[in-house]
Amino acid sequence: MRVSPRPALLLLLLGTLRHGGASGLLELSLGKFRNVLLNQTNPVEAVIRNIASNVTVVIFQVHAQQSDVVISFDKTPSVNSSGVGVDRGLVSILRPEQTVCTWYVRALDAAQVLSTAISIPYMEKDPIPGGCNLEFDLEVDPNIYLDYTLVDIHIKFAPANLGYTRGANPPSCDSGTGESSRWRLRYDVYQYFLPENDLSEMVLMSHIRRMSGVQSIRANGIKMLTLTADDKTNVYFSSLPGQGVIYNVIVWDPLWNSSAAYIPVHTYACSFADLVDNCSSISKVSTKIFFTAFAVLGLFTCFFGHRFWKTDLFFMGFIVAAFIFFVFITRVTGLSYDVRLILTAVAGIIGGLLLVVSWWRFGSVLLSMFVIGLVLGFLFSSTVFFTPLGDYRVFRDDVVFWVTFTCVALMIPVLFVGCPRILNILASGIVGSYTVILAIACYVYTSLAYITLDVLRRVLNNYFSRAYTNVPFQRNDFIILSVWAMLALSGVTVQLRRERSKVPFPPHPYLTWKRERERRSTNVLDPSHHIPPLRERIHNKLLHIKEFFQKDQPAGERTPLLL
């Protein structure tokens, strides 16, 4: 995973940053990005000149990768005239005849921060992002505020207002809800994924430009949803630790068919500053050990699962028991992740052994195949909801989601009830090869891991249903998907060719042992009938071992001969 180059190596990219006295002067042009190196002590004065008379609003914004910057209207920032963050902007409402705008930018607490800045103009018919702010400090706040956890990402923003001419009073935000008020505005929420496994600053700086202007957002971003003025202006997305994501909102006025963009905001859903579990190494050591060992067993099952029937049963029983136990222990206890993972591994081993023992004692192919089919059905249903189908509004309801999910999962064992050998070979090939994908995800980011991870998140978190679960699908994902398909196809093909002339399943082991014991006890002509009892055989074996360690006695006389 590539990380950021040092700012000193990026000085060639800083454009025409001119210094005057103790502070820097940054000359801007409307709609043009400029890279600028910030520090804590000397604020940079950003100036734009010769603003056209038809421009009524200018939105100035600054973006950095991980260090907060302070942006303000005054050289000495105040709460109501400044913003702090990695993605921040200010709205300048122009007065009549005003042709110059000035802002001040500095780093909050870092020695040097590489940032990129732009000022975007809007006309009198364009809506004003954040123009009806009642929640945040700025009077007009075009910023998008983002919070993240390991589970979800939450963005919120202030409602917009209608545009107006220079010198006029702004339209009232609460005077009415008709077509002549700001309630006619619509908000389109967009998402944009940075290249996978790339955490460099320059990649962020180049890609955030694609999510700043209205036209470029529509051309490059993924439209996730549209909000009306009746909806709350906050949205949830599933968290993708280590994967860079940019969000932005376009406010659209349907009467004038005009639009304006908020300040884009980005996140990696992880910390660059942490020494452990930072953005460069998301997976814990315990997770890597667990899933690597799991992948070895899964790879063996992929190619030899049906032949080694008991190993296949253990593998499927391990999956079911480990999943159920991890959900249970996570919801009812506050144990650390490492402890929960160890206990989950133990529970999985016990569950796998129980499924093997139940087969040995009862020999029920139907029960075993139901468990195996349920595992394959779970993966199939998870894959269905991994597609854009999973983001349909109807599946926000947990009852609808889980009923549909269960029905899709049960389709697999029902469809293959008449051909259990085919079902077992398909399950061992597809599920076994997917464990390899989970192991790869511990070392290299891939969106394919979220096929099952998003379902686990929904089980563990009561509010995950509100999150949009869209993920990137880039070059690495296509390569890893090809690996999964190749392993699954190869495993299924090898097993079908090897097992086509053999019995579908091994005979019931307990009944076979019982019949063999009865045959030996009644058939005196069978040599095994004369085999001593187990207790006598163990005693003879111990005597044989004891004789092996005894010293050999010398041959001949042991007393002197008499003359």
N, C-alpha and C positions, 0 to 999 in steps of 0.2 A: 504494500500500500504506500503510495507516494505521499510525502508530507511537504509542508511548506518550505520553500527556499528562504534564506535569510533576507530581510529587507535590504541589507547593504548590496545584495546582488541585483536588486530590482531598481536601483537608482536611475538606470538608463531608461526606465519606463515612466518616469515621473512627468514627462511633458515639459511645459514651460512654466515651472514653479519659480517665481522670482521672489527674492527676499529683500525686504526693505527695513532697515533698522533692526529692532529686536523681534519683529514678527514678520511672517511670510505673507505675500500677496499672490492670490490665485485668480487669474483672469479667466472667466468662463464665457462660453458661448451657449446660447439656448440650444438644448437638445444634444450637446456634445459632452461625452465623458472625459474626465481628466483624472489621472492617478496622482495622488499626493501623499507625501510622507509626513505624518503628524507626530508631535511630541507633547509632553504634558505641560511644559513651561511656556512655550511660545505659540499662542494661537495663530492659526492661518486665517487671514481675511479673504473671503471669497467674494468676488465682485463680478457683477454682470452689467454691461453698459448698453446703451442704445437700444433699449427695449421698445418695440413697436407700439403704436398707440392702440391697436386692436387687441393687444394682450391685456387681460384683466387680472390674471393670477399666474404666479410663478411658484412652482414647487421645487425646492432645493433639497437634495438628499445626499447622504454620505453612507458608504458601506465599508465595513472592515470584516475580516474573517472571524476573529475570536476575541479581540480586545475592544472594550467599549470606547466610544468617542462621544464628545460633548459638542452639540451643535446649538447655536443660539443666535438671536437677533442682535445682542449686545456683546461687547467685549467682556463684560462681567455678567455671567449667566445668572438668571433668576428662574424660579420654578415655573412661572407662567410664560416664560419666553424662551425656553430651551428644552432640549431632549437629550437623553443619555441612552446609548445602546450600540449594538453592532450595525443595526440598520435603522437609521433615523432620518427624519426630514421635517421641514417647516414649510408652511404656506405663507407667501407674501401676497396680501391683497393690495393691488396697486392703486395709488391715488391718481387723480387727474394730472396729466402732464409728467408723471413720474417716469423716468427713463433709466434709473440706476437702482439696483438692489444690492445689499451687502449682508453677509452672514459671517459668523466666526466659528471656527472648528478647531478642536484640539483633542489630544488623547486624554483619557480620564486618569489612568495611572500607569501606563506603560511608557517605556523610554522612547520607542519608535513603533509606529503603527502604519502599515501600508493600507491605504484606503482609496476608494474611487468615488468621485463626486459628479453630479449632473444637475442641471436646472432645466425643468420642463415647463413650457408655457401653455396656458389654456385661455380660451376666448370667453366672451360673456355668456354664450349659450351652453357652455360646458358645465356640468355639475362640479361642485367643489368638494373633494373628498374630506370627510371629517368636519364638514361645515356645521353640523348640528350636534357637536360633541357635548355631552352632559356628564361624562364619566371620567375623563382624563384631565390632566392639568392644563394643557394648551387650549386656548379658546377655539381655534380651528386645528384639529389634529388629524393629519392624513396618514398617521402611522398604523401599522398592524402590530399588535402585541402578541407575542408567542411564548408559550410555556410548554415544556415537554417533560415526560416521564419515560421510563423504559417501555411503557405500554402504549401511550397515546400522545398526540400533539394537539394543543389547543390554541387556536388563533381567534382574536377578537379585534374589532375595529369600531370606530365611531360612525354613526350614520352621516351621509352626505347631505348637502343642501343644493338648491338650484343656483345656477350661475346668474350673475347680474353685471351691469355696466359699472365702469369706474365712477366712484363718487356717490353711487346710489346706496341706499340702505339694504342690507341683506334680507331676503325673504324670511318671514317668520317660520320657525321650525314646527310650531304647534298650533298654527292658526286654523288648520282644517286638514281633512284627509282626502280632498277632492283632487281632480286632475291638475289643478293649478298649484298644488302644494308639492312638497318634497316626497310625499307618499307615493307618487307615481314612479319614483326611481327604482331601478333594479340593480342587483349586485351579483356579478358573475365571479365566482371564486376559481382561481386557476392554480395549477400545480406544475412544477417543473423539476425534473431530476437531473442532478449533476452527474458526470461520468462516474461509474462505479469504481471503488477502490482508488480514488484520487482525492487527496485532501489538500492539494496545493492551493496557495492563495491566488495565484494568477488564473487558475481554472475558475475559481469563484468569481474573480473580477471580470473575466471575459463573459461568463455565462449570465451573471446577474444583469448585464446590459440587455439581454434578450427578454427580461421580465420587468422592464421599467416603463416603456412606452406602450400605449394602447395597441397599436398595430403589431408591434413585435410580440407582445404578450399573446395576442390572438393567433399569431403565426407559429409560435414556439411552445406555448403552454398547453396543458391539458385542462379543459373546462370540466370541473368536478360537479358543480351545482349552481343554481341561481336562487338568490334570496330576494324576497320582496320586502317592502317597508314594514310589513306585519311580522316578519320573522326576526328572531334575535340575531344580532350581527356577531355570532361566534360559531365556529365550526371545529369539529374534531376529526383528526386523521390518525391512522395507526402509526406508531413510532417505528423508525427504521434506523437503529443505532449504527453509526459508521457510514451511512449513506446521506450525502448532501441533497437537500430538497429546498426549493425556493417556492414561496407562496405569494400571490398577489391577488388583488380584487379590482375589477373594473366596474365602476358605477356608470349606469347607462340611463339616459333620459329618453324615453320612447317618444315624447312629444316632438323634440327637436332632433332626435336621432344623433345625439352627441354623447361623448363618453370621456371619462377621465380615469386615471389609474392612481391607486394608493401607493404607498412606499413598499417595495418588495421586501420581504423578510426571509431569511434563510436559517436552516438549522441542520446539524448532523446528529442530533439526539444523543450527544455524548459530550464529554469534557476533554478538551485538549490539555488541561493543566494537571489532571489526576495522574499520579505515578503508576497506578494499577487500574486496569479496566478503562483505559482512556480510548480515544478515537482510533488510535493505531492498533490496539489489541482489545477488541470488544469481548471475545469469549474468554471465560475463566479457564484456568488450567484444569479444574475438575470437569468442566464441560467437555474440553478437548479429550481428556482421558476416557470419559464415559462414552462419548459418541464414536471415538476411534475404535474402542473395543466392540461397541455395538455394530459398527460397520464391518468389522472382520467377521463376526457371526452372521451378519446379513449377507455378505458376499458369498460365504460358504453356502448359506441357504438358497441363494439365488441360483446356483448351479447344481447343488446336490440335495436340495431340500426334500424332494419326494423319495429319493433313494434312502436317505438317512431320516426316516420318518419320525423317530423320537426327537432328533435334533430340531426338526421342523416344528414339532409340537412345542418344544421348549421355547423356541424363538417366538412363536405366536403368543404363547402364554406369558412370556416375559413382557411383550408389548402391552397386552391388555392389563396385566397386574400393575406394571410400572406406571402406566397412564392414570389408572384409577387411583392408585396410592398417592401419586404426586399431586393430583387435584385435591384429594382429601387432606393430606398433610399441609398443603399450602393454605387451604381455606380455614383450617381449624387451629393451626399452630403458628407461632412466630419464629420458628427455627430459621437459622441462617440458610442461605442457598446451598452451600457445600454440604451441610448436614442433611438437608432434604434430599440432595442428589444421591448421597451414599445410602440413605434409607430406602430411596426409590429403587436403587440397584439391587439391594437385598430383597425388597418386596418383589421385584421382577423375577429374580432367580427362584424365589419360593413359588411364585405363580406359575413359572414355566415347569418346575418340577411337579407341581400339583396336576397340571394338565397331562404330563407324561404318565404319572401314577394312575390318574383316572382312566387313561387309555389302557394301561396294563391290566387294571383290575376289571373294568367294565367292557372295554373293547368297543365302545360306541363310536363308529365312524360318523354318525349323524351329528353327535355333540361336538366332536372335534372339528368337523367341517363347518359347523355353524360358527364356531369361534374364528376359524381361519377366514371364512367368508365375511365375517363381520369386520375383521381387520382390513381386508381388501376393500370392503364397502366403505369403511371410514375414510380410507385414503382417496377413494373415488369421489365420495361426496365432498371431501375437503377440496379436491381439485376443481369440482364444479363451482363451488362458492369462492374459489380463488380467482375465477374469471370476473369480468365486469358484472356478471349476474349477481354477485354477492353484494354489490353496492346499491341495488334497487331499494327504493324507500320501503317497500313492503316487508323486506327482511330486517328492518330496524326493530320490528316487534319480535321479542324473544320467542314467544309461543309459535309464531309462524315460522321463524327460522329453524327452531329445533325440531318441529314436526316435519318440515320439509327435509331437513338434513337427515333425520332418522329414516324417513321413507326412502330416500335415495340410497342410503347406506344398506338398507335391508333388501334392496333390489338385487344386489349381487348374490347373496346366498340363495335367494328365491329363484333367480334365473338359472343357477347352476346346480339346483338340487338334484337333477338327474344325471349329472356327470361330475362327481366329486373329485375324480383324479385330475380332470382339466382345471377345476377350481383351485385345487391345491398347488398345481404347477404354476398357474397364473399368479396366485397369491405369493408364493415363495419367490418367483422371479421379479415381480413388480415391487413388492414391499421390501424384499431383500436388497434390491438395487437402490431403492430410495434411501436406505440407511447410509449408503455411500455418499449421497448428496448431502445428508445432514452432517456427516463428518467433514466434508469439504467446506460447508458453511461455517465451521468452527475456525477455519484458517483464512478463507477468502469469502468476501461478501457475495451472496447469491440470493436472489429473490425467491428461488424455489423452496428455500427453507420455510418461508411463510405460508406454504400450502397447509401445513399442519400447525404451525406456530400460531397463526391467527385464530384457529379453532380453539387451541389451548388458552389463548388470551381471553376469548369470549366465555369459556367455562369458568375461568378464574376471576374475571372482573365483571361486576354487574353492569357497568356503564360502557363497556367496550362496544356495545351494539350501536352507539351513536357515532362511532368512528368510521370514516371512509378508509377502505383497506387497499387502495390502489398502490401498486409497487412498480418500480422500473423493470423493463425487460430489455437488456442491452447485450452487448457482444458476449460477455462472460456468461450470462444466463443462457444464451443460445448454445454455447459450447458445452456447458454443464448439462443442459437438457439433452443434447446429443449423446453425452456420456450415459445419462440415465436410460435413454431409449435403447442405446446399444447394449448396455448390460442387461436390461430387462428382456430384450428380444433374444439375445444370446442365451441367457439362462433358461428361458422358456423353451427355445428350440432344442437346446442340448438335452433337457429333461424329457421332452416329448419323444425325441428319437431314441433315447436310452430306455425309456419305460414302455414303449409301445407294444412290446412282445411279452411283458411281464404282467403278473397279477396286479390289479389296481391298487390294493393295499395289503400289507402283511396280515397274516391271520391273527385272531385274538390271542394275545400272548398268555393270558391267564388260563383260558380254556385249553390251549395247546399244551401248556404245562400240566394241567389236570389230567387230560387224556393220556399224556405220556406216562404220568405216574401210575395211572390205572393199568395201562398196558404192561408196564414193567412188573407190576405186582401180580398179574394173572398169567402172563406168558412165561413159563419156566424155560422154554427153549431160547428166549431172548437173553443174550449174554448180560445185558444190563440188569436182568432179574437177580443175578448173583452178586451184584455190587453190594458191599457191606453198607450198613447204615452210616449216616453222616457222622454221628458221634465216633464210631469206630474208625472211620477214615481219617478224621482229624487227629485221633490218638495215634494212629500208625504214622501219620505224617510228622507229628512232633517227635516220635521215637526215631524216625529216619533223620531228622535234623539233628537230634542229640547225638546219634552215632557218628554223624559227619564231623562233629567237633571233638570226638574222643580220640585219644592218642593210640596209635597202633601198638600192640604188644609184641615184643621180640620173640622170634621162634626158637625152639630147642629147650634144653635144660636150664633151670633157674638156680640149681644148687651145684656145688662143686662135686666132681666125680670122686668116688672112693677108690683108693689104690688097692 
